[in-house]
């Protein structure tokens, strides 16, 4: 019975550790042009021993987008699945409606071990600020 409990706890711990963002890193940045065009870039990199996989649905979503107008946004929220392989990640174009603001984002990505024996969903959350020059 104790062996079963230990095996069960070890399995639950490995599953719990496989979620989150511990197998990749995210670099997010904003670029604001004088005319108010805003480009928000979310570039992901797999950690050592891992590789990105595109065999699962990636997405970027904004829960808040203060001072920005983004085509396709609905009720103050935005979601895109338009993944850019060349980046790799997402670039979201917007129009500034204020002098500055921030977006609260959540990016979903997937990575696998180099031999593709195990794959992991990755969730990166955060805030990205932007400001007109």
Long-range contacts (C-beta under 8 A, 24 or more apart in sequence): 18-118, 18-120, 18-121, 19-120, 19-121, 19-123, 20-122, 20-123, 21-122, 21-123, 21-124, 22-47, 23-47, 23-50, 23-111, 23-120, 23-122, 24-50, 24-52, 24-109, 24-111, 24-122, 24-124, 26-89, 26-107, 26-124, 26-126, 28-105, 28-126, 28-128, 29-128, 30-128, 30-129, 30-130, 30-131, 32-96, 32-130, 32-131, 32-132, 32-133, 34-132, 34-133, 36-95, 36-96, 36-97, 36-132, 37-93, 37-94, 37-95, 37-96, 38-68, 38-93, 38-94, 38-95, 38-96, 38-130, 39-91, 39-92, 39-93, 39-94, 40-91, 40-92, 40-93, 40-94, 40-103, 40-128, 40-130, 41-87, 41-89, 41-90, 41-91, 42-89, 42-90, 42-91, 42-92, 42-105, 42-107, 42-124, 43-87, 43-88, 43-89, 44-88, 44-89, 44-107, 44-109, 44-122, 44-124, 46-111, 47-111, 49-113, 49-114, 50-111, 50-112, 50-113, 50-114, 50-120, 51-111, 51-112, 51-113, 51-114, 51-116, 52-88, 52-109, 52-110, 52-111, 53-110, 53-111, 53-112, 53-116, 53-119, 54-83, 54-85, 54-110, 55-110, 56-110, 56-119, 56-121, 57-81, 57-108, 58-83, 58-90, 58-107, 58-108, 58-109, 58-110, 59-107, 59-108, 60-90, 60-92, 60-105, 60-106, 60-107, 60-108, 61-105, 61-106, 61-107, 62-92, 62-103, 62-104, 62-105, 63-104, 63-105, 63-106, 64-102, 64-103, 64-104, 65-94, 65-101, 65-103, 65-104, 66-98, 66-101, 66-102, 66-103, 67-96, 67-97, 67-98, 67-99, 67-100, 67-101, 67-130, 68-94, 68-95, 68-96, 68-97, 68-101, 68-103, 68-130, 69-94, 69-95, 69-97, 70-94, 70-95, 96-130, 96-132, 99-131, 99-132, 100-129, 100-130, 100-131, 100-132, 101-129, 101-130, 102-127, 102-128, 102-129, 102-130, 103-127, 103-128, 103-130
